[in-house]
Amino acid sequence: MDSVTDGNDKALSINQFLQALAMTLAVRNKDTWEHSVQVTKYAVRLGLRLELSVEEIKQLHIGALLHDIGKIGIRDDILLKPCALTEDEYCQLKKHPEIGSKILEPASALDCIIPIVLHHHEHFDGKGYPQKLRGEKIPFLARIISLADAFEAMTSDRLYRKAMTPQHALEEIQLQLGRQFDPYLGKAFVKMIKEVDFTL
Ligand SMILES: [Fe+2]
């Protein structure tokens, strides 16, 4: 089935499908949705500075909005836990990239988004998850979202900890260049944030 039609023969477009999917995440977990919107802003801004193609920017936009869609498959007692997770709970949470990729799998128009969702927690040194990809084996757009994701997470309050200052978060990113993050993209990201926030 390529499309869903109503009496007026209006096809369910991929955009409408994406909006419905995004709304599912917003309803399931408002914090994750708000995080994804902020991650999208940082990721697209970096993509524009790197002069990516229109198509890549579109993929970055959709990939960032949906990077954590798999969290709709994570239990509330883990997703909403107000303190640090146990090792077992963390293992459950770490399944969200694979759950997200399964959710998108039936929509062939989103084939190019799946690698972003699946690999946004890989680390440049190969110590991330789910597949321990290393360096440039990690899809390029996933490496951008990894930076935006980490910066947004560090500078936001969580149920179990207070937000870091942007300055502190940038220092953490710099420490992780070549480890968690792509050094080239990481330097570009730090420069971009410093230019946007002149207090840094
Ligand atoms: Fe994630």
Residues whose N, C-alpha, C, O or C-beta is under 5 A from the ligand:
A	BS01	LIG	H67 D68
